[in-house]
């Protein structure tokens, strides 16, 4: 697994949670903007949490900008191109990033590699960018990371625990729970397929199709069909 490499000086703190999993802590206490650049290749997914102030991500040599406001999070994944971290950190701003390999990210959710749609075989060439609010429970964990002041010998263990806590909270927030509890539902195409399946069942109540027939008709795996019904309609 290729390491994430620092290629420019910035006010940062890096913790390697384990192989293929990193926490970056960015803290700008000055009155000026600061720039941080790091190499991140296509084998990683990025989660960014803007704890305080404002941040801005630059792409394509600065031709495209993506701002991130205070108390907002951003997930970045592009299987076609490297997404180097090119960050403009505003004055008095704090930002925490989790950078995790796709392989490890898959393993956290299921033993089956296709569990999460935007990383599945059929969607492997699709990029995925999404911003979301930082929930109160996530804000607590983020501030604990920013303000860590315990014994240095337990720092790596503490940060590892917080990294996994943040991922858990990210995908299990109360707001928009139907999507966050089941990441593949964030793909609009899958939601439309699940709704179409429900319409088919209603229209053919006299002779309803089997689950496998329904799965084949809407071109969605049986596993995802069951999970989708459960998450959207509360019924498997």
N, C-alpha and C positions, 0 to 999 in steps of 0.2 A: 504494500500500500504506500503510495507516494505521500511524503510528509507535506504539511502545509508550511510554506516557507515565508519568512518575513523578508520583504524586499525594500522596505523603506522605514525610516525611523519615525516612530510616533509614540505618544504617551499611551502605552499599552501594557497589559499584563496577560501572559499566556499560561494556561494550565492544560497539560495533556491529561485528560480524564483517563484514557486508555488508548490503545492503538486504534486509530481512525476516529477519534472523538476528542474535540478540543473546546475549551472555553476561552474566549477573548474578552477582556475587560478594558474598555476605553473610557478614559476620564479626562476631560478637558476643563481645568479650573481657571484657565486664562480668559482674557477678554478678546482673544483672536480665534479665528477658525484654525483648525488643525487638520492635516491630511495624513491618512494612514493607508498604506498599500500592502496587500499581501496576495501571494499566489494561492489560488484555490482551483483545483482541476475538476473535471466533469464527474469524478467519482464521489464528490461530496455534495451534501445538501446543506444550505445555510439557513439558520434561524437567527434573526436579529431582533433585539428588544431595546427600544429607545426609552430608557428609564427617566431621563430628564433632559430638557432642552430640545434642540433640533439637530437632525443629521440628514445627510444627503449622500446617496449612492450614485456613482458615475459609471457609465458603461460606454463601450465603443470609443475609448480615448476621450471621454468627456462630452461626446456628442449627445448623449442621452442621460438625463438626470431623473432620479427617483427619490423624492423627499420622504422622510419618515418623521412624523410629528411625535411630540412627547406622549408617553403612555400608549404607543402603538408598536406592534410587532410586524415582522416581515419574513416570509419564507421565500427563498430563492432556489430554484432548481432548473438547470438547463442541460439535458443530456447530450446536446449537440455541440456546445461550446464551453470552454473554460469560463468561469465567472470569477475573475480575480477581484478581491475585495479592494475597492477604490472608494474610500470613505472620506467625506468632508464632515468633520465633527464641529458643530457650532460652539460658540463660547458657553462656558458653564454647562456643558452637556455630558451626560453619561450614557453609555451604550454597552450592552452585553451581547455577545454573539456565541451561538453554539454551532460548530461545524462538525458534521458527522458523516461518515461514509455511507453510501447507499446500502451496502451489504449489511452493515451494523443496524441501520435504520429499519430495514426489512425485518431483521431478526427480533427487534423489539416488539413488533406487532403480531407476527405470526411465523410459524415454521414454513409456511408456504410463501414463496417469493412474490406471488401475484396478489397478495391480500390487499395492498394499497394500489388503487387504480392508476394514479399518475406515475407509478413506478412499474406497472405491469408490462408484460410483453407487448400487448396491443397498443400501449400508450408510451412506449419507451422513447419515442422521438418527440414527445410533446414537452415543451417547457412549462413551468408552473411557477407563477409569482402570485403571492397573496398577502395583503396586509390585514391585520385584525387588531382590535383593542386588547390592551393588556388588562387582564382581570385583576381584581383585588388580591386574590391568593397568589397570582403570579408576581404581582408587584412586591409582595412581602418577600418571596424567595429571591427576587432580583436585588432588592435592597440589602438582603442578608449577604449576598455575594459581594456587592459593592462595598459594604462596610465590614467585611470580615476582619475580626481582631482577636481571634482565638490563638491558641498555641500553634506556631508555624508547623510543628511536626504533624498536625492533623489536617493541614490545609488541603492537600490533594484528596484525602478521603472526604472532607467536607464539600469540596467543589464537585466531586463526583456525585455525591448524594444530591446536591442541588441541581446539577445538570439533568439527572434523570427525573427529578421532581418537576423541573420546568417542562420537559417534554411531556410528562404525564398530564400536567395541568393544561398544556397547550391543546392537547387532543381530547380533553375531558372537561371543558369549561361548560358552565351552565348555559351561557348565552349561545344561541345557535347550536344547541347540543346535537341535533340530528346529524349535522355535518361533522362537528368536531369529534364526536365519539366514533365516527366511522369515516376516516379520511377519504375513501374512494368516492363518497357521496358529494365531495366538493367539486367533482367533475359534473358539469351540467348535463352532459350527454347521458351519463348513467342515471341521473335523476329522471330524465325524460323517459328512459327505458323502463324504469320501475313504475312510473305513472301509466305508461302504455300497457304494462302487464296488468295493472289493476283494472284498467278499462276493458281489456280483453276478458278477464275473469267475470266482470259484471255483465258484459254483453253476451256471454255464453253460459250463464248460470244454469240453464237447462242441461247442458252437456259441457261442463267445465273441462279445460285441458289439464293434463297432468303437469306437475311442476317441471318435469324434464321437457315436455312439449312446449310449455310456456317459455322456458329458458332458451330453447332452440329458436322459437319464433321471434323473440326480441333480441337475439344474439347477445345474451349475457349469461355468464356461467351460473350454474345452479347455486353455488355457494354465495355469489354476489346477489343473486335474486332473493334468496332467503334473508340475507343480512340487510339488503336494501328495504325489503318490506318491514322488517323488524324496526329499523331505524326511522323510517318515514312514517309508517302507519302503526307501529307498536305491535305488530303481529307477524309472526314468521309463517 
